[in-house]
Amino acid sequence: MASDPLIINSRITIAGWELTEQFVLAGGPGGQNVNKVSTAVQLFFNLLGSPSLPDPIKENAAKLAGRRLSKEGVLIIEANRFRSQDRNREDARERLKELLLEAAKPPPPPRRKTKPSKGAIERRLKEKSGRSEVKKMRGRPNGD
């Protein structure tokens, strides 16, 4: 169990009891340390059942999580970039924070339809007719 709360922003804080950490053996560099010490971290967070998050953020985060979200709605973040357990633990918490901050962003403004100006339309048509004339000139000469 992670004891200290994770502060996402001024409005969102995840309580420590909502986060569960599991330490597992990690592959990669580290010498004998890799074979003896469980340095990789698996951070579990019940995303869909969390009382700390509003529903729109839960939905956005579920979309962003992709395959990291289980069928039960539990988000699993694995961190094994570093050789030490503490750094991997901080890395996993930071990645959870980044995911939730991305989910909390407001949606982009809707796209406004635009029309080309009359001048742009005229220039395009004039260029097309000029190109047409060039291609006509490449044909066989008339026998007149």
ChimeraX attribute file (.defattr): number of C-alpha atoms within 10 A of each C-alpha:
attribute: neighborCount
match mode: 1-to-1
recipient: residues
	/A:1	12
	/A:2	15
	/A:3	11
	/A:4	11
	/A:5	13
	/A:6	18
	/A:7	13
	/A:8	18
	/A:9	11
	/A:10	6
	/A:11	8
	/A:12	15
	/A:13	14
	/A:14	18
	/A:15	16
	/A:16	13
	/A:17	12
	/A:18	19
	/A:19	20
	/A:20	15
	/A:21	18
	/A:22	15
	/A:23	18
	/A:24	15
	/A:25	14
	/A:26	21
	/A:27	15
	/A:28	10
	/A:29	11
	/A:30	14
	/A:31	10
	/A:32	8
	/A:33	14
	/A:34	17
	/A:35	12
	/A:36	10
	/A:37	16
	/A:38	18
	/A:39	27
	/A:40	26
	/A:41	28
	/A:42	20
	/A:43	23
	/A:44	21
	/A:45	21
	/A:46	17
	/A:47	25
	/A:48	19
	/A:49	14
	/A:50	16
	/A:51	12
	/A:52	14
	/A:53	17
	/A:54	12
	/A:55	13
	/A:56	11
	/A:57	19
	/A:58	20
	/A:59	14
	/A:60	16
	/A:61	22
	/A:62	22
	/A:63	12
	/A:64	15
	/A:65	19
	/A:66	10
	/A:67	11
	/A:68	15
	/A:69	21
	/A:70	14
	/A:71	8
	/A:72	10
	/A:73	16
	/A:74	18
	/A:75	24
	/A:76	22
	/A:77	19
	/A:78	21
	/A:79	22
	/A:80	23
	/A:81	18
	/A:82	17
	/A:83	20
	/A:84	17
	/A:85	19
	/A:86	13
	/A:87	17
	/A:88	21
	/A:89	23
	/A:90	13
	/A:91	19
	/A:92	24
	/A:93	21
	/A:94	14
	/A:95	15
	/A:96	22
	/A:97	18
	/A:98	13
	/A:99	17
	/A:100	23
	/A:101	15
	/A:102	14
	/A:103	20
	/A:104	19
	/A:105	10
	/A:106	8
	/A:107	7
	/A:108	6
	/A:109	6
	/A:110	6
	/A:111	6
	/A:112	5
	/A:113	5
	/A:114	6
	/A:115	7
	/A:116	7
	/A:117	9
	/A:118	9
	/A:119	9
	/A:120	11
	/A:121	12
	/A:122	11
	/A:123	12
	/A:124	12
	/A:125	12
	/A:126	12
	/A:127	12
	/A:128	12
	/A:129	12
	/A:130	12
	/A:131	11
	/A:132	11
	/A:133	11
	/A:134	11
	/A:135	10
	/A:136	11
	/A:137	9
	/A:138	8
	/A:139	8
	/A:140	7
	/A:141	8
	/A:142	5
	/A:143	4
	/A:144	3
